[in-house]
Amino acid sequence: MSGNPLLAGLAPTHPGEILREDILPAVNLPKTEIARRLGISRQTLYDLIEERQPVTPAMALRLGRLFGNAPEFWVNLQRDHDLRTLEVRMASELAAIEPIAA
């Protein structure tokens, strides 16, 4: 992806990192309470904030509702993370594809 050159070399940001580093400290509630309000298990919340689980559309709806932002915010973060991560893993495979001029 030819994106922002300022991001070159930086690891893609998982939505769980933003949740863990920025949002949860700002709301100052125990993770147990966050999980309860989201209607998920504590383990699911921990898997998300430890970047072991992606933000699904259903989770994006829950997070958007709880934190008062758009679910698209969460889905877009996950999409960007997935694309940037996969692009690195597929670099040689993608390089072998000859583009067609439209």
Phi and psi restraints in degrees (range 20) as a CNS / XPLOR table:
assign (resid 1 and name C) (resid 2 and name N)
       (resid 2 and name CA) (resid 2 and name C) 1.0 -97.4 20.0 2
assign (resid 2 and name N) (resid 2 and name CA)
       (resid 2 and name C) (resid 3 and name N) 1.0 84.2 20.0 2
assign (resid 2 and name C) (resid 3 and name N)
       (resid 3 and name CA) (resid 3 and name C) 1.0 -100.7 20.0 2
assign (resid 3 and name N) (resid 3 and name CA)
       (resid 3 and name C) (resid 4 and name N) 1.0 -148.0 20.0 2
assign (resid 3 and name C) (resid 4 and name N)
       (resid 4 and name CA) (resid 4 and name C) 1.0 -67.0 20.0 2
assign (resid 4 and name N) (resid 4 and name CA)
       (resid 4 and name C) (resid 5 and name N) 1.0 120.4 20.0 2
assign (resid 4 and name C) (resid 5 and name N)
       (resid 5 and name CA) (resid 5 and name C) 1.0 -64.4 20.0 2
assign (resid 5 and name N) (resid 5 and name CA)
       (resid 5 and name C) (resid 6 and name N) 1.0 -20.7 20.0 2
assign (resid 5 and name C) (resid 6 and name N)
       (resid 6 and name CA) (resid 6 and name C) 1.0 -69.0 20.0 2
assign (resid 6 and name N) (resid 6 and name CA)
       (resid 6 and name C) (resid 7 and name N) 1.0 -20.7 20.0 2
assign (resid 6 and name C) (resid 7 and name N)
       (resid 7 and name CA) (resid 7 and name C) 1.0 -91.2 20.0 2
assign (resid 7 and name N) (resid 7 and name CA)
       (resid 7 and name C) (resid 8 and name N) 1.0 -6.9 20.0 2
assign (resid 7 and name C) (resid 8 and name N)
       (resid 8 and name CA) (resid 8 and name C) 1.0 -57.2 20.0 2
assign (resid 8 and name N) (resid 8 and name CA)
       (resid 8 and name C) (resid 9 and name N) 1.0 130.6 20.0 2
assign (resid 8 and name C) (resid 9 and name N)
       (resid 9 and name CA) (resid 9 and name C) 1.0 88.1 20.0 2
assign (resid 9 and name N) (resid 9 and name CA)
       (resid 9 and name C) (resid 10 and name N) 1.0 -13.2 20.0 2
assign (resid 9 and name C) (resid 10 and name N)
       (resid 10 and name CA) (resid 10 and name C) 1.0 -87.4 20.0 2
assign (resid 10 and name N) (resid 10 and name CA)
       (resid 10 and name C) (resid 11 and name N) 1.0 141.5 20.0 2
assign (resid 10 and name C) (resid 11 and name N)
       (resid 11 and name CA) (resid 11 and name C) 1.0 -67.3 20.0 2
assign (resid 11 and name N) (resid 11 and name CA)
       (resid 11 and name C) (resid 12 and name N) 1.0 143.5 20.0 2
assign (resid 11 and name C) (resid 12 and name N)
       (resid 12 and name CA) (resid 12 and name C) 1.0 -63.3 20.0 2
assign (resid 12 and name N) (resid 12 and name CA)
       (resid 12 and name C) (resid 13 and name N) 1.0 142.9 20.0 2
assign (resid 12 and name C) (resid 13 and name N)
       (resid 13 and name CA) (resid 13 and name C) 1.0 -87.0 20.0 2
assign (resid 13 and name N) (resid 13 and name CA)
       (resid 13 and name C) (resid 14 and name N) 1.0 121.7 20.0 2
assign (resid 13 and name C) (resid 14 and name N)
       (resid 14 and name CA) (resid 14 and name C) 1.0 -79.2 20.0 2
assign (resid 14 and name N) (resid 14 and name CA)
       (resid 14 and name C) (resid 15 and name N) 1.0 141.8 20.0 2
assign (resid 14 and name C) (resid 15 and name N)
       (resid 15 and name CA) (resid 15 and name C) 1.0 -56.9 20.0 2
assign (resid 15 and name N) (resid 15 and name CA)
       (resid 15 and name C) (resid 16 and name N) 1.0 -29.8 20.0 2
assign (resid 15 and name C) (resid 16 and name N)
       (resid 16 and name CA) (resid 16 and name C) 1.0 -63.1 20.0 2
assign (resid 16 and name N) (resid 16 and name CA)
       (resid 16 and name C) (resid 17 and name N) 1.0 -32.6 20.0 2
assign (resid 16 and name C) (resid 17 and name N)
       (resid 17 and name CA) (resid 17 and name C) 1.0 -65.9 20.0 2
assign (resid 17 and name N) (resid 17 and name CA)
       (resid 17 and name C) (resid 18 and name N) 1.0 -42.7 20.0 2
assign (resid 17 and name C) (resid 18 and name N)
       (resid 18 and name CA) (resid 18 and name C) 1.0 -65.0 20.0 2
assign (resid 18 and name N) (resid 18 and name CA)
       (resid 18 and name C) (resid 19 and name N) 1.0 -41.5 20.0 2
assign (resid 18 and name C) (resid 19 and name N)
       (resid 19 and name CA) (resid 19 and name C) 1.0 -61.4 20.0 2
assign (resid 19 and name N) (resid 19 and name CA)
       (resid 19 and name C) (resid 20 and name N) 1.0 -47.3 20.0 2
assign (resid 19 and name C) (resid 20 and name N)
       (resid 20 and name CA) (resid 20 and name C) 1.0 -68.8 20.0 2
assign (resid 20 and name N) (resid 20 and name CA)
       (resid 20 and name C) (resid 21 and name N) 1.0 -44.8 20.0 2
assign (resid 20 and name C) (resid 21 and name N)
       (resid 21 and name CA) (resid 21 and name C) 1.0 -88.3 20.0 2
assign (resid 21 and name N) (resid 21 and name CA)
       (resid 21 and name C) (resid 22 and name N) 1.0 -30.7 20.0 2
assign (resid 21 and name C) (resid 22 and name N)
       (resid 22 and name CA) (resid 22 and name C) 1.0 -113.0 20.0 2
assign (resid 22 and name N) (resid 22 and name CA)
       (resid 22 and name C) (resid 23 and name N) 1.0 -50.7 20.0 2
assign (resid 22 and name C) (resid 23 and name N)
       (resid 23 and name CA) (resid 23 and name C) 1.0 -80.5 20.0 2
assign (resid 23 and name N) (resid 23 and name CA)
       (resid 23 and name C) (resid 24 and name N) 1.0 -50.2 20.0 2
assign (resid 23 and name C) (resid 24 and name N)
       (resid 24 and name CA) (resid 24 and name C) 1.0 -60.7 20.0 2
assign (resid 24 and name N) (resid 24 and name CA)
       (resid 24 and name C) (resid 25 and name N) 1.0 -43.1 20.0 2
assign (resid 24 and name C) (resid 25 and name N)
       (resid 25 and name CA) (resid 25 and name C) 1.0 -61.9 20.0 2
assign (resid 25 and name N) (resid 25 and name CA)
       (resid 25 and name C) (resid 26 and name N) 1.0 -33.0 20.0 2
assign (resid 25 and name C) (resid 26 and name N)
       (resid 26 and name CA) (resid 26 and name C) 1.0 -71.4 20.0 2
assign (resid 26 and name N) (resid 26 and name CA)
       (resid 26 and name C) (resid 27 and name N) 1.0 -33.8 20.0 2
assign (resid 26 and name C) (resid 27 and name N)
       (resid 27 and name CA) (resid 27 and name C) 1.0 -83.4 20.0 2
assign (resid 27 and name N) (resid 27 and name CA)
       (resid 27 and name C) (resid 28 and name N) 1.0 -19.0 20.0 2
assign (resid 27 and name C) (resid 28 and name N)
       (resid 28 and name CA) (resid 28 and name C) 1.0 52.8 20.0 2
assign (resid 28 and name N) (resid 28 and name CA)
       (resid 28 and name C) (resid 29 and name N) 1.0 46.3 20.0 2
assign (resid 28 and name C) (resid 29 and name N)
       (resid 29 and name CA) (resid 29 and name C) 1.0 -120.5 20.0 2
assign (resid 29 and name N) (resid 29 and name CA)
       (resid 29 and name C) (resid 30 and name N) 1.0 149.5 20.0 2
assign (resid 29 and name C) (resid 30 and name N)
       (resid 30 and name CA) (resid 30 and name C) 1.0 -61.5 20.0 2
assign (resid 30 and name N) (resid 30 and name CA)
       (resid 30 and name C) (resid 31 and name N) 1.0 148.9 20.0 2
assign (resid 30 and name C) (resid 31 and name N)
       (resid 31 and name CA) (resid 31 and name C) 1.0 -60.1 20.0 2
assign (resid 31 and name N) (resid 31 and name CA)
       (resid 31 and name C) (resid 32 and name N) 1.0 -32.6 20.0 2
assign (resid 31 and name C) (resid 32 and name N)
       (resid 32 and name CA) (resid 32 and name C) 1.0 -60.0 20.0 2
assign (resid 32 and name N) (resid 32 and name CA)
       (resid 32 and name C) (resid 33 and name N) 1.0 -41.6 20.0 2
assign (resid 32 and name C) (resid 33 and name N)
       (resid 33 and name CA) (resid 33 and name C) 1.0 -69.7 20.0 2
assign (resid 33 and name N) (resid 33 and name CA)
       (resid 33 and name C) (resid 34 and name N) 1.0 -38.6 20.0 2
assign (resid 33 and name C) (resid 34 and name N)
       (resid 34 and name CA) (resid 34 and name C) 1.0 -61.6 20.0 2
assign (resid 34 and name N) (resid 34 and name CA)
       (resid 34 and name C) (resid 35 and name N) 1.0 -47.0 20.0 2
assign (resid 34 and name C) (resid 35 and name N)
       (resid 35 and name CA) (resid 35 and name C) 1.0 -60.6 20.0 2
assign (resid 35 and name N) (resid 35 and name CA)
       (resid 35 and name C) (resid 36 and name N) 1.0 -43.3 20.0 2
assign (resid 35 and name C) (resid 36 and name N)
       (resid 36 and name CA) (resid 36 and name C) 1.0 -60.3 20.0 2
assign (resid 36 and name N) (resid 36 and name CA)
       (resid 36 and name C) (resid 37 and name N) 1.0 -47.0 20.0 2
assign (resid 36 and name C) (resid 37 and name N)
       (resid 37 and name CA) (resid 37 and name C) 1.0 -65.2 20.0 2
assign (resid 37 and name N) (resid 37 and name CA)
       (resid 37 and name C) (resid 38 and name N) 1.0 -32.1 20.0 2
assign (resid 37 and name C) (resid 38 and name N)
       (resid 38 and name CA) (resid 38 and name C) 1.0 -78.0 20.0 2
assign (resid 38 and name N) (resid 38 and name CA)
       (resid 38 and name C) (resid 39 and name N) 1.0 -17.0 20.0 2
assign (resid 38 and name C) (resid 39 and name N)
       (resid 39 and name CA) (resid 39 and name C) 1.0 75.9 20.0 2
assign (resid 39 and name N) (resid 39 and name CA)
       (resid 39 and name C) (resid 40 and name N) 1.0 32.8 20.0 2
assign (resid 39 and name C) (resid 40 and name N)
       (resid 40 and name CA) (resid 40 and name C) 1.0 -128.1 20.0 2
assign (resid 40 and name N) (resid 40 and name CA)
       (resid 40 and name C) (resid 41 and name N) 1.0 167.4 20.0 2
assign (resid 40 and name C) (resid 41 and name N)
       (resid 41 and name CA) (resid 41 and name C) 1.0 -76.2 20.0 2
assign (resid 41 and name N) (resid 41 and name CA)
       (resid 41 and name C) (resid 42 and name N) 1.0 158.7 20.0 2
assign (resid 41 and name C) (resid 42 and name N)
       (resid 42 and name CA) (resid 42 and name C) 1.0 -61.0 20.0 2
assign (resid 42 and name N) (resid 42 and name CA)
       (resid 42 and name C) (resid 43 and name N) 1.0 -37.2 20.0 2
assign (resid 42 and name C) (resid 43 and name N)
       (resid 43 and name CA) (resid 43 and name C) 1.0 -62.6 20.0 2
assign (resid 43 and name N) (resid 43 and name CA)
       (resid 43 and name C) (resid 44 and name N) 1.0 -40.0 20.0 2
assign (resid 43 and name C) (resid 44 and name N)
       (resid 44 and name CA) (resid 44 and name C) 1.0 -62.8 20.0 2
assign (resid 44 and name N) (resid 44 and name CA)
       (resid 44 and name C) (resid 45 and name N) 1.0 -43.1 20.0 2
assign (resid 44 and name C) (resid 45 and name N)
       (resid 45 and name CA) (resid 45 and name C) 1.0 -62.9 20.0 2
assign (resid 45 and name N) (resid 45 and name CA)
       (resid 45 and name C) (resid 46 and name N) 1.0 -44.8 20.0 2
assign (resid 45 and name C) (resid 46 and name N)
       (resid 46 and name CA) (resid 46 and name C) 1.0 -63.7 20.0 2
assign (resid 46 and name N) (resid 46 and name CA)
       (resid 46 and name C) (resid 47 and name N) 1.0 -39.3 20.0 2
assign (resid 46 and name C) (resid 47 and name N)
       (resid 47 and name CA) (resid 47 and name C) 1.0 -62.0 20.0 2
assign (resid 47 and name N) (resid 47 and name CA)
       (resid 47 and name C) (resid 48 and name N) 1.0 -37.4 20.0 2
assign (resid 47 and name C) (resid 48 and name N)
       (resid 48 and name CA) (resid 48 and name C) 1.0 -69.2 20.0 2
assign (resid 48 and name N) (resid 48 and name CA)
       (resid 48 and name C) (resid 49 and name N) 1.0 -49.4 20.0 2
assign (resid 48 and name C) (resid 49 and name N)
       (resid 49 and name CA) (resid 49 and name C) 1.0 -73.7 20.0 2
assign (resid 49 and name N) (resid 49 and name CA)
       (resid 49 and name C) (resid 50 and name N) 1.0 -18.2 20.0 2
assign (resid 49 and name C) (resid 50 and name N)
       (resid 50 and name CA) (resid 50 and name C) 1.0 -94.7 20.0 2
assign (resid 50 and name N) (resid 50 and name CA)
       (resid 50 and name C) (resid 51 and name N) 1.0 10.0 20.0 2
assign (resid 50 and name C) (resid 51 and name N)
       (resid 51 and name CA) (resid 51 and name C) 1.0 63.8 20.0 2
assign (resid 51 and name N) (resid 51 and name CA)
       (resid 51 and name C) (resid 52 and name N) 1.0 30.1 20.0 2
assign (resid 51 and name C) (resid 52 and name N)
       (resid 52 and name CA) (resid 52 and name C) 1.0 -98.3 20.0 2
assign (resid 52 and name N) (resid 52 and name CA)
       (resid 52 and name C) (resid 53 and name N) 1.0 -8.0 20.0 2
assign (resid 52 and name C) (resid 53 and name N)
       (resid 53 and name CA) (resid 53 and name C) 1.0 -137.3 20.0 2
assign (resid 53 and name N) (resid 53 and name CA)
       (resid 53 and name C) (resid 54 and name N) 1.0 140.5 20.0 2
assign (resid 53 and name C) (resid 54 and name N)
       (resid 54 and name CA) (resid 54 and name C) 1.0 -81.2 20.0 2
assign (resid 54 and name N) (resid 54 and name CA)
       (resid 54 and name C) (resid 55 and name N) 1.0 164.7 20.0 2
assign (resid 54 and name C) (resid 55 and name N)
       (resid 55 and name CA) (resid 55 and name C) 1.0 -84.3 20.0 2
assign (resid 55 and name N) (resid 55 and name CA)
       (resid 55 and name C) (resid 56 and name N) 1.0 111.5 20.0 2
assign (resid 55 and name C) (resid 56 and name N)
       (resid 56 and name CA) (resid 56 and name C) 1.0 -82.6 20.0 2
assign (resid 56 and name N) (resid 56 and name CA)
       (resid 56 and name C) (resid 57 and name N) 1.0 166.4 20.0 2
assign (resid 56 and name C) (resid 57 and name N)
       (resid 57 and name CA) (resid 57 and name C) 1.0 -55.9 20.0 2
assign (resid 57 and name N) (resid 57 and name CA)
       (resid 57 and name C) (resid 58 and name N) 1.0 -39.6 20.0 2
assign (resid 57 and name C) (resid 58 and name N)
       (resid 58 and name CA) (resid 58 and name C) 1.0 -63.9 20.0 2
assign (resid 58 and name N) (resid 58 and name CA)
       (resid 58 and name C) (resid 59 and name N) 1.0 -41.9 20.0 2
assign (resid 58 and name C) (resid 59 and name N)
       (resid 59 and name CA) (resid 59 and name C) 1.0 -67.3 20.0 2
assign (resid 59 and name N) (resid 59 and name CA)
       (resid 59 and name C) (resid 60 and name N) 1.0 -37.9 20.0 2
assign (resid 59 and name C) (resid 60 and name N)
       (resid 60 and name CA) (resid 60 and name C) 1.0 -60.4 20.0 2
assign (resid 60 and name N) (resid 60 and name CA)
       (resid 60 and name C) (resid 61 and name N) 1.0 -40.1 20.0 2
assign (resid 60 and name C) (resid 61 and name N)
       (resid 61 and name CA) (resid 61 and name C) 1.0 -63.5 20.0 2
assign (resid 61 and name N) (resid 61 and name CA)
       (resid 61 and name C) (resid 62 and name N) 1.0 -42.1 20.0 2
assign (resid 61 and name C) (resid 62 and name N)
       (resid 62 and name CA) (resid 62 and name C) 1.0 -64.7 20.0 2
assign (resid 62 and name N) (resid 62 and name CA)
       (resid 62 and name C) (resid 63 and name N) 1.0 -48.5 20.0 2
assign (resid 62 and name C) (resid 63 and name N)
       (resid 63 and name CA) (resid 63 and name C) 1.0 -63.4 20.0 2
assign (resid 63 and name N) (resid 63 and name CA)
       (resid 63 and name C) (resid 64 and name N) 1.0 -43.0 20.0 2
assign (resid 63 and name C) (resid 64 and name N)
       (resid 64 and name CA) (resid 64 and name C) 1.0 -60.5 20.0 2
assign (resid 64 and name N) (resid 64 and name CA)
       (resid 64 and name C) (resid 65 and name N) 1.0 -41.7 20.0 2
assign (resid 64 and name C) (resid 65 and name N)
       (resid 65 and name CA) (resid 65 and name C) 1.0 -65.9 20.0 2
assign (resid 65 and name N) (resid 65 and name CA)
       (resid 65 and name C) (resid 66 and name N) 1.0 -46.6 20.0 2
assign (resid 65 and name C) (resid 66 and name N)
       (resid 66 and name CA) (resid 66 and name C) 1.0 -65.5 20.0 2
assign (resid 66 and name N) (resid 66 and name CA)
       (resid 66 and name C) (resid 67 and name N) 1.0 -44.5 20.0 2
assign (resid 66 and name C) (resid 67 and name N)
       (resid 67 and name CA) (resid 67 and name C) 1.0 -98.1 20.0 2
assign (resid 67 and name N) (resid 67 and name CA)
       (resid 67 and name C) (resid 68 and name N) 1.0 3.1 20.0 2
assign (resid 67 and name C) (resid 68 and name N)
       (resid 68 and name CA) (resid 68 and name C) 1.0 71.9 20.0 2
assign (resid 68 and name N) (resid 68 and name CA)
       (resid 68 and name C) (resid 69 and name N) 1.0 29.2 20.0 2
assign (resid 68 and name C) (resid 69 and name N)
       (resid 69 and name CA) (resid 69 and name C) 1.0 -124.2 20.0 2
assign (resid 69 and name N) (resid 69 and name CA)
       (resid 69 and name C) (resid 70 and name N) 1.0 175.9 20.0 2
assign (resid 69 and name C) (resid 70 and name N)
       (resid 70 and name CA) (resid 70 and name C) 1.0 -76.5 20.0 2
assign (resid 70 and name N) (resid 70 and name CA)
       (resid 70 and name C) (resid 71 and name N) 1.0 140.5 20.0 2
assign (resid 70 and name C) (resid 71 and name N)
       (resid 71 and name CA) (resid 71 and name C) 1.0 -60.5 20.0 2
assign (resid 71 and name N) (resid 71 and name CA)
       (resid 71 and name C) (resid 72 and name N) 1.0 -27.2 20.0 2
assign (resid 71 and name C) (resid 72 and name N)
       (resid 72 and name CA) (resid 72 and name C) 1.0 -60.7 20.0 2
assign (resid 72 and name N) (resid 72 and name CA)
       (resid 72 and name C) (resid 73 and name N) 1.0 -32.3 20.0 2
assign (resid 72 and name C) (resid 73 and name N)
       (resid 73 and name CA) (resid 73 and name C) 1.0 -54.8 20.0 2
assign (resid 73 and name N) (resid 73 and name CA)
       (resid 73 and name C) (resid 74 and name N) 1.0 -49.2 20.0 2
assign (resid 73 and name C) (resid 74 and name N)
       (resid 74 and name CA) (resid 74 and name C) 1.0 -71.4 20.0 2
assign (resid 74 and name N) (resid 74 and name CA)
       (resid 74 and name C) (resid 75 and name N) 1.0 -42.3 20.0 2
assign (resid 74 and name C) (resid 75 and name N)
       (resid 75 and name CA) (resid 75 and name C) 1.0 -64.3 20.0 2
assign (resid 75 and name N) (resid 75 and name CA)
       (resid 75 and name C) (resid 76 and name N) 1.0 -41.0 20.0 2
assign (resid 75 and name C) (resid 76 and name N)
       (resid 76 and name CA) (resid 76 and name C) 1.0 -66.0 20.0 2
assign (resid 76 and name N) (resid 76 and name CA)
       (resid 76 and name C) (resid 77 and name N) 1.0 -39.5 20.0 2
assign (resid 76 and name C) (resid 77 and name N)
       (resid 77 and name CA) (resid 77 and name C) 1.0 -59.3 20.0 2
assign (resid 77 and name N) (resid 77 and name CA)
       (resid 77 and name C) (resid 78 and name N) 1.0 -45.3 20.0 2
assign (resid 77 and name C) (resid 78 and name N)
       (resid 78 and name CA) (resid 78 and name C) 1.0 -66.3 20.0 2
assign (resid 78 and name N) (resid 78 and name CA)
       (resid 78 and name C) (resid 79 and name N) 1.0 -43.0 20.0 2
assign (resid 78 and name C) (resid 79 and name N)
       (resid 79 and name CA) (resid 79 and name C) 1.0 -59.9 20.0 2
assign (resid 79 and name N) (resid 79 and name CA)
       (resid 79 and name C) (resid 80 and name N) 1.0 -46.9 20.0 2
assign (resid 79 and name C) (resid 80 and name N)
       (resid 80 and name CA) (resid 80 and name C) 1.0 -62.0 20.0 2
assign (resid 80 and name N) (resid 80 and name CA)
       (resid 80 and name C) (resid 81 and name N) 1.0 -42.6 20.0 2
assign (resid 80 and name C) (resid 81 and name N)
       (resid 81 and name CA) (resid 81 and name C) 1.0 -60.6 20.0 2
assign (resid 81 and name N) (resid 81 and name CA)
       (resid 81 and name C) (resid 82 and name N) 1.0 -48.1 20.0 2
assign (resid 81 and name C) (resid 82 and name N)
       (resid 82 and name CA) (resid 82 and name C) 1.0 -62.1 20.0 2
assign (resid 82 and name N) (resid 82 and name CA)
       (resid 82 and name C) (resid 83 and name N) 1.0 -46.0 20.0 2
assign (resid 82 and name C) (resid 83 and name N)
       (resid 83 and name CA) (resid 83 and name C) 1.0 -63.3 20.0 2
assign (resid 83 and name N) (resid 83 and name CA)
       (resid 83 and name C) (resid 84 and name N) 1.0 -46.1 20.0 2
assign (resid 83 and name C) (resid 84 and name N)
       (resid 84 and name CA) (resid 84 and name C) 1.0 -66.3 20.0 2
assign (resid 84 and name N) (resid 84 and name CA)
       (resid 84 and name C) (resid 85 and name N) 1.0 -38.6 20.0 2
assign (resid 84 and name C) (resid 85 and name N)
       (resid 85 and name CA) (resid 85 and name C) 1.0 -68.1 20.0 2
assign (resid 85 and name N) (resid 85 and name CA)
       (resid 85 and name C) (resid 86 and name N) 1.0 -45.2 20.0 2
assign (resid 85 and name C) (resid 86 and name N)
       (resid 86 and name CA) (resid 86 and name C) 1.0 -69.1 20.0 2
assign (resid 86 and name N) (resid 86 and name CA)
       (resid 86 and name C) (resid 87 and name N) 1.0 -35.5 20.0 2
assign (resid 86 and name C) (resid 87 and name N)
       (resid 87 and name CA) (resid 87 and name C) 1.0 -58.8 20.0 2
assign (resid 87 and name N) (resid 87 and name CA)
       (resid 87 and name C) (resid 88 and name N) 1.0 -40.6 20.0 2
assign (resid 87 and name C) (resid 88 and name N)
       (resid 88 and name CA) (resid 88 and name C) 1.0 -65.8 20.0 2
assign (resid 88 and name N) (resid 88 and name CA)
       (resid 88 and name C) (resid 89 and name N) 1.0 -44.2 20.0 2
assign (resid 88 and name C) (resid 89 and name N)
       (resid 89 and name CA) (resid 89 and name C) 1.0 -67.5 20.0 2
assign (resid 89 and name N) (resid 89 and name CA)
       (resid 89 and name C) (resid 90 and name N) 1.0 -29.3 20.0 2
assign (resid 89 and name C) (resid 90 and name N)
       (resid 90 and name CA) (resid 90 and name C) 1.0 -99.6 20.0 2
assign (resid 90 and name N) (resid 90 and name CA)
       (resid 90 and name C) (resid 91 and name N) 1.0 10.2 20.0 2
assign (resid 90 and name C) (resid 91 and name N)
       (resid 91 and name CA) (resid 91 and name C) 1.0 -51.3 20.0 2
assign (resid 91 and name N) (resid 91 and name CA)
       (resid 91 and name C) (resid 92 and name N) 1.0 -49.4 20.0 2
assign (resid 91 and name C) (resid 92 and name N)
       (resid 92 and name CA) (resid 92 and name C) 1.0 -70.0 20.0 2
assign (resid 92 and name N) (resid 92 and name CA)
       (resid 92 and name C) (resid 93 and name N) 1.0 -38.1 20.0 2
assign (resid 92 and name C) (resid 93 and name N)
       (resid 93 and name CA) (resid 93 and name C) 1.0 -63.5 20.0 2
assign (resid 93 and name N) (resid 93 and name CA)
       (resid 93 and name C) (resid 94 and name N) 1.0 -42.4 20.0 2
assign (resid 93 and name C) (resid 94 and name N)
       (resid 94 and name CA) (resid 94 and name C) 1.0 -68.7 20.0 2
assign (resid 94 and name N) (resid 94 and name CA)
       (resid 94 and name C) (resid 95 and name N) 1.0 -36.4 20.0 2
assign (resid 94 and name C) (resid 95 and name N)
       (resid 95 and name CA) (resid 95 and name C) 1.0 -63.1 20.0 2
assign (resid 95 and name N) (resid 95 and name CA)
       (resid 95 and name C) (resid 96 and name N) 1.0 -27.3 20.0 2
assign (resid 95 and name C) (resid 96 and name N)
       (resid 96 and name CA) (resid 96 and name C) 1.0 -78.5 20.0 2
assign (resid 96 and name N) (resid 96 and name CA)
       (resid 96 and name C) (resid 97 and name N) 1.0 -9.1 20.0 2
assign (resid 96 and name C) (resid 97 and name N)
       (resid 97 and name CA) (resid 97 and name C) 1.0 -89.1 20.0 2
assign (resid 97 and name N) (resid 97 and name CA)
       (resid 97 and name C) (resid 98 and name N) 1.0 121.4 20.0 2
assign (resid 97 and name C) (resid 98 and name N)
       (resid 98 and name CA) (resid 98 and name C) 1.0 -84.8 20.0 2
assign (resid 98 and name N) (resid 98 and name CA)
       (resid 98 and name C) (resid 99 and name N) 1.0 120.1 20.0 2
assign (resid 98 and name C) (resid 99 and name N)
       (resid 99 and name CA) (resid 99 and name C) 1.0 -66.0 20.0 2
assign (resid 99 and name N) (resid 99 and name CA)
       (resid 99 and name C) (resid 100 and name N) 1.0 151.9 20.0 2
assign (resid 99 and name C) (resid 100 and name N)
       (resid 100 and name CA) (resid 100 and name C) 1.0 -109.1 20.0 2
assign (resid 100 and name N) (resid 100 and name CA)
       (resid 100 and name C) (resid 101 and name N) 1.0 129.2 20.0 2
assign (resid 100 and name C) (resid 101 and name N)
       (resid 101 and name CA) (resid 101 and name C) 1.0 -74.3 20.0 2
assign (resid 101 and name N) (resid 101 and name CA)
       (resid 101 and name C) (resid 102 and name N) 1.0 126.8 20.0 2
